[in-house]
C-alpha cells in the first residue's frame, strides 16, 4: 500500500495563555497584540502539537480508512488553523503573518474540506483507487516557509513544507482496497 499524503500543513490543539496584560499590570487583555517572542512561542507550540497529532494518525490501508484519515486530518488542521488565526500577532508583523501564514492555511483547510465529500463517494465505488484518481485536487495556496523560518517559526515552516510526513502529494495514489 502506498501511504497517502494529505495536504495539511500546520495543525494542532490548544493555546496556552494568549494575550498580554493591560498597562496597569492587571488582568490579561485578550485584545492586546502579543510580543514577537510570545507569538513565536505560542504559534510554535501549536505547530508542534499539530505535527504530533498528525503523526499519531494511523496510516490508511483501505478506502474507508482513507476517508477516516482525511476527516481526522482535516479536523486537526482546522483546529490548529483556528488557533493560529486567533493569536493576536504583533502589530508590526500582523499583515505579513496573515498573508504569508494564516490566510494560506485557512484557504487550504477550506479547499480540502470541499473535496472531502468526493473522497467519501469514491470510497464507496467498486474500485476506489480508480475513483480517487479521478478526483481533481484543488490548487492550494502555500504558506511562505522562508518567511516562517526567518521569523522564528521553524516548526511551522517545516510542517508547511510537509516535513512531518503529511506532505503535499496531490498525485499520490489512493490506498488499494483490501
C-alpha distance (Angstrom), angle and dihedral (degrees) to the residues before:
residue distance angle dihedral
X1 . . .
X2 3.74 . .
X3 3.78 112.5 .
X4 3.77 111.5 -116.7
X5 3.75 115.4 -127.7
X6 3.75 116.3 -154.9
X7 3.73 127.8 -156.7
X8 3.73 99.7 -117.0
X9 3.73 111.4 130.5
X10 3.77 112.1 -179.5
X11 3.60 126.9 5.3
X12 3.72 144.4 144.8
X13 3.73 150.9 120.2
X14 3.78 143.0 -72.1
X15 3.74 133.2 2.5
X16 3.72 119.1 -132.3
X17 3.77 115.8 -145.9
X18 3.74 107.3 -22.8
X19 3.77 117.3 -172.5
X20 3.75 136.4 40.4
X21 3.74 135.6 -111.3
X22 3.75 128.2 -84.9
X23 3.80 121.9 -106.5
X24 3.79 91.7 -95.8
X25 3.79 91.8 60.1
X26 3.80 90.2 -115.7
X27 3.77 129.5 119.5
X28 3.79 123.4 -12.1
X29 3.79 115.8 -86.6
X30 3.80 109.8 -140.9
X31 3.81 90.6 -161.5
X32 3.81 95.2 56.2
X33 3.81 114.9 104.2
X34 3.77 116.8 -114.1
X35 3.77 121.8 -116.3
X36 3.80 114.1 -106.9
X37 3.81 90.2 -107.1
X38 3.82 92.7 51.2
X39 3.81 91.4 45.8
X40 3.81 92.0 50.2
X41 3.81 91.5 47.4
X42 3.80 94.7 48.2
X43 3.81 96.6 41.4
X44 3.80 90.2 45.4
X45 3.80 90.6 52.2
X46 3.81 90.2 51.4
X47 3.81 91.2 50.3
X48 3.81 91.5 46.9
X49 3.80 91.7 51.2
X50 3.80 90.4 46.6
X51 3.78 91.3 52.2
X52 3.79 90.7 50.1
X53 3.80 92.7 46.6
X54 3.81 93.7 48.5
X55 3.80 93.5 46.3
X56 3.81 89.1 52.0
X57 3.81 92.8 59.0
X58 3.79 111.4 104.9
X59 3.79 115.8 -112.4
X60 3.78 110.7 -107.6
X61 3.79 116.0 -114.8
X62 3.78 99.3 -179.1
X63 3.79 140.8 22.2
X64 3.82 97.0 -90.1
X65 3.80 88.8 46.8
X66 3.77 89.4 52.9
X67 3.80 92.9 54.0
X68 3.82 89.3 49.9
X69 3.80 89.3 49.1
X70 3.79 89.8 48.5
X71 3.82 92.7 50.8
X72 3.80 92.8 47.1
X73 3.82 92.6 46.5
X74 3.79 93.0 48.5
X75 3.81 91.1 47.9
X76 3.81 90.7 51.7
X77 3.80 91.0 46.5
X78 3.77 92.2 49.9
X79 3.81 93.0 49.5
X80 3.78 92.9 49.6
X81 3.79 94.2 43.4
X82 3.80 91.1 49.7
X83 3.80 90.1 50.1
X84 3.80 93.2 47.3
X85 3.79 91.1 47.9
X86 3.81 90.4 49.8
X87 3.79 92.5 56.6
X88 3.79 109.8 104.1
X89 3.81 101.1 -126.9
X90 3.80 120.9 -145.9
X91 3.81 107.0 -85.1
X92 3.81 94.5 -121.4
X93 3.81 91.7 54.3
X94 3.81 102.9 31.6
X95 3.81 98.0 102.7
X96 3.78 94.8 46.2
X97 3.82 92.7 45.7
X98 3.80 90.1 49.6
X99 3.82 95.9 48.1
X100 3.81 97.9 38.9
X101 3.77 99.9 34.7
X102 3.80 124.9 12.2
X103 3.82 101.1 32.1
X104 3.81 94.7 52.5
X105 3.80 89.5 48.0
X106 3.79 92.8 50.2
X107 3.80 90.1 47.9
X108 3.81 90.5 50.8
X109 3.79 92.5 52.8
X110 3.80 91.4 48.0
X111 3.80 92.0 49.2
X112 3.79 93.3 47.8
X113 3.80 92.3 46.8
X114 3.80 87.7 55.1
X115 3.82 93.2 59.5
X116 3.80 97.2 43.8
X117 3.84 92.7 90.7
X118 3.81 89.5 54.2
X119 3.79 90.7 54.2
X120 3.80 90.7 46.9
X121 3.80 90.4 54.6
X122 3.80 92.5 44.0
X123 3.81 90.2 53.2
X124 3.82 88.2 61.6
X125 3.83 93.3 52.8
X126 3.82 120.8 108.2
X127 3.82 87.9 -114.0
X128 3.82 106.9 28.6
X129 3.81 92.9 178.9
X130 3.80 91.6 61.7
X131 3.80 91.7 41.8
X132 3.82 91.4 50.7
X133 3.80 90.2 50.2
X134 3.81 90.6 57.1
X135 3.80 93.8 57.6
X136 3.77 112.5 103.8
X137 3.77 109.6 -129.7
X138 3.80 112.7 -136.7
X139 3.78 121.2 -115.2
X140 3.76 103.6 -108.5
X141 3.77 126.5 -153.3
X142 3.76 112.0 -128.4
X143 3.76 130.9 -136.8
X144 3.81 111.2 -121.3
X145 3.83 104.6 -104.3
X146 3.81 94.0 -172.2
X147 3.81 90.6 54.3
X148 3.80 91.6 45.6
X149 3.81 92.1 51.0
X150 3.80 92.9 46.6
X151 3.81 90.1 49.2
X152 3.79 90.8 54.4
X153 3.80 97.1 -103.5
X154 3.79 94.0 122.1
X155 3.81 96.1 150.3
X156 3.81 89.3 50.6
X157 3.80 90.7 47.6
X158 3.80 91.4 50.7
X159 3.79 91.7 47.5
X160 3.81 92.3 47.4
X161 3.80 87.7 55.1
X162 3.78 92.1 51.4
X163 3.79 96.9 -108.7
X164 3.78 90.5 141.3
X165 3.81 95.7 69.8
X166 3.80 91.0 -97.2
X167 3.76 96.6 94.9
X168 3.75 131.8 153.6
X169 3.75 112.6 -87.4
X170 3.76 107.7 148.9
X171 3.78 91.1 171.5
X172 3.81 95.8 51.8
X173 3.75 112.9 126.6
X174 3.75 120.1 -112.8
X175 3.77 120.2 -111.0
X176 3.75 115.6 -82.3
X177 3.78 112.8 -108.4
X178 3.80 112.1 -106.1
